[in-house]
């Protein structure tokens, strides 16, 4: 008889240990929330950095295009004396634009400066507007100040 009572108690204990309590479940949800709160901003920064790198490559390509213009015409201006029409004005070239590309100031026969101004979510990037000039100078400007380490 005592043996059968012991078996009944063990069976009852097994049934109580199945599953999770509400407190255990809430602890797991809280841990996942904390991890997500840390990981998501880091992920967003990596996405912005990737977009910035692609735009830097686009600016370099346009700078090379401008140099080919100069080699062919001995001037950065087009045949009518105006700033040339760029082959593309956004980055990426198709889909949602995260940068608008154009000239920074006026283009002369011997000088130019290209810039890529961030738009949309990319405006939250720490580097701001990216620039490259005919001398090869590469800068980043945010809120009127030069930002180091963006190129």
C-alpha positions as CSV (number, residue, x, y, z in Angstrom):
1,X,0.0,0.0,0.0
2,X,2.7,2.4,0.9
3,X,4.3,1.7,-2.4
4,X,1.2,2.7,-4.4
5,X,0.9,5.9,-2.4
6,X,4.5,6.9,-3.3
7,X,3.8,6.2,-7.0
8,X,0.8,8.4,-6.8
9,X,2.7,11.3,-5.3
10,X,5.5,11.0,-7.9
11,X,2.9,11.1,-10.7
12,X,1.3,14.2,-9.2
13,X,4.7,15.9,-9.0
14,X,5.4,15.1,-12.7
15,X,2.1,16.8,-13.7
16,X,2.9,20.0,-11.8
17,X,6.4,20.3,-13.4
18,X,5.1,20.2,-17.0
19,X,5.1,23.6,-18.9
20,X,6.2,27.1,-17.8
21,X,4.8,29.4,-15.2
22,X,3.6,32.9,-16.2
23,X,6.6,34.4,-14.4
24,X,9.1,32.3,-16.3
25,X,7.5,33.3,-19.6
26,X,7.5,37.0,-18.7
27,X,11.2,36.8,-17.8
28,X,12.0,35.3,-21.2
29,X,9.9,38.0,-22.9
30,X,11.7,40.7,-21.0
31,X,15.2,39.3,-21.9
32,X,14.2,39.1,-25.6
33,X,13.0,42.7,-25.4
34,X,16.3,43.9,-23.9
35,X,18.3,42.1,-26.5
36,X,16.2,43.5,-29.3
37,X,16.5,47.0,-27.8
38,X,20.3,46.7,-28.0
39,X,20.6,44.9,-31.3
40,X,18.1,46.9,-33.5
41,X,19.9,50.3,-33.3
42,X,23.2,48.6,-34.0
43,X,21.6,46.9,-37.0
44,X,20.2,50.3,-38.3
45,X,23.7,51.9,-38.0
46,X,25.2,49.1,-40.1
47,X,22.5,49.5,-42.7
48,X,23.2,53.3,-42.9
49,X,27.0,52.6,-43.1
50,X,26.4,50.2,-46.0
51,X,24.3,52.8,-47.9
52,X,27.0,55.5,-47.2
53,X,29.7,53.2,-48.6
54,X,27.7,52.6,-51.8
55,X,27.1,56.3,-52.2
56,X,30.8,57.0,-51.7
57,X,31.5,54.6,-54.6
58,X,28.9,56.5,-56.7
59,X,30.6,59.8,-56.0
60,X,34.0,58.3,-56.9
61,X,32.4,57.1,-60.2
62,X,31.0,60.6,-60.9
63,X,34.4,62.2,-60.1
64,X,36.0,59.9,-62.7
65,X,33.3,60.8,-65.1
66,X,34.0,64.5,-64.5
67,X,37.7,63.9,-65.1
68,X,36.9,62.1,-68.4
69,X,34.9,65.3,-69.4
70,X,37.9,67.4,-68.5
71,X,40.3,65.2,-70.5
72,X,38.0,65.3,-73.6
73,X,37.1,69.1,-73.4
74,X,39.9,70.6,-71.3
75,X,37.1,71.9,-69.1
76,X,34.6,70.6,-66.5
77,X,31.9,72.6,-68.3
78,X,29.9,71.3,-71.2
79,X,30.1,72.6,-74.7
80,X,27.7,75.5,-73.9
81,X,29.6,76.6,-70.8
82,X,27.3,75.1,-68.3
83,X,27.7,72.5,-65.6
84,X,27.3,69.1,-67.3
85,X,24.3,66.9,-66.7
86,X,25.3,64.1,-64.4
87,X,24.5,60.6,-65.6
88,X,22.6,59.8,-62.4
89,X,21.5,62.0,-59.5
90,X,20.5,59.5,-56.7
91,X,22.0,56.7,-54.8
92,X,21.1,53.9,-55.2
93,X,20.4,54.5,-58.9
94,X,17.1,52.7,-58.8
95,X,14.6,52.1,-56.0
96,X,14.3,54.3,-52.9
97,X,16.8,57.1,-52.9
98,X,18.8,57.5,-49.7
99,X,21.1,60.2,-51.2
100,X,20.5,63.0,-53.7
101,X,23.6,63.6,-55.8
102,X,24.5,67.0,-57.4
103,X,27.0,69.7,-57.5
104,X,28.0,71.6,-54.4
105,X,28.2,75.2,-55.6
106,X,29.1,76.2,-59.1
107,X,31.2,74.3,-61.6
108,X,33.9,76.3,-63.4
109,X,36.2,75.3,-66.3
110,X,38.8,74.1,-63.7
111,X,36.9,73.2,-60.5
112,X,33.9,71.3,-59.3
113,X,32.6,69.8,-56.1
114,X,30.1,66.9,-56.0
115,X,27.9,66.2,-53.0
116,X,25.5,63.5,-51.9
117,X,22.9,64.8,-49.5
118,X,21.1,62.2,-47.3
119,X,17.4,61.7,-47.4
120,X,14.8,59.6,-45.6
121,X,16.2,57.4,-42.8
122,X,19.7,58.1,-44.1
123,X,19.4,61.7,-42.7
124,X,20.0,60.1,-39.3
125,X,23.4,59.0,-40.3
126,X,26.2,60.7,-38.3
127,X,28.2,61.6,-41.4
128,X,25.6,63.8,-43.1
129,X,26.4,65.2,-46.6
130,X,29.3,63.6,-48.4
131,X,31.5,65.7,-50.8
132,X,34.3,65.2,-53.2
133,X,36.1,67.9,-55.3
134,X,38.3,68.0,-58.4
135,X,41.3,68.0,-56.1
136,X,40.2,64.6,-54.6
137,X,39.4,66.2,-51.3
138,X,36.7,64.1,-49.6
139,X,34.7,65.6,-46.7
140,X,31.5,64.9,-44.8
141,X,29.4,67.8,-43.3
142,X,26.6,67.5,-40.8
143,X,24.9,70.6,-39.3
144,X,27.5,72.9,-40.7
145,X,30.4,71.0,-39.2
146,X,33.0,68.7,-40.8
147,X,32.7,65.2,-39.6
148,X,35.9,63.1,-39.4
149,X,36.2,59.4,-40.2
150,X,33.3,59.2,-42.7
151,X,35.5,58.5,-45.8
